[in-house]
């Protein structure tokens, strides 16, 4: 049975009068997610690493959109984005942007770059917008993780190695950041007022520029192995759109989904003490 697309899972949904925030709208599933939410009537705030990229993406999207710059590795850029949103209630937030499998160790403020981008940037953005989310009735948040969170270190979040300097591995570091996404979603679900739902998801294996850092023999070998499992961008955006619009999951929170269906997450993601510690450490790292 063919996987459904974002348009198909939102068919019949009316988002008129609602405001959505989607990060990483300049390409891939972020771009498709923005298009479909706008198609269903939402006003979509679309962010990208620069104002120019966000503006180009929004200009190409039919419907009502607002472009904003939000470079997730730059805490001041994230704060500027929050300030630009102001007190506007947010009915939908999709933390979609991310980077994957950097071939060599890169750091941001001494933190491994994938962890800094995929987790810390979104942590600061979402926690700074909690009043906006709670001001909207029955708001929904979707955090895009990956099945690669199963490839995180066996000990879970390596609080003593957030620099990534110990035994750096591109895929394990990516999995580490994606485990942080699920832990954050679960803890956020526990902390938010009833009526706000927060879920994380695996979008599928999609041919997008997320894999732009994978070059040469590695990319070729991985592509050949994964080709039979790859889905389209339209299909890859489906689970995000489903979680923030479908009446089937209204009120569902703290879940992990794949292909618009509840899925089994890494057992580490269910460790509340790890999630609480991650929250505390993330607050410290994003306070500067």
Beta strands, then each sheet from edge to edge (+ up, - down):
strand 1: 19-23
strand 2: 43-48
strand 3: 65-69
strand 4: 92-95
strand 5: 107-108
strand 6: 111-112
strand 7: 140-144
strand 8: 197-202
strand 9: 255-258
strand 10: 261-262
sheet 1: 3+ 2+ 1+ 4+ 7+ 8+ 9+ 10-
sheet 2: 5+ 6-
end
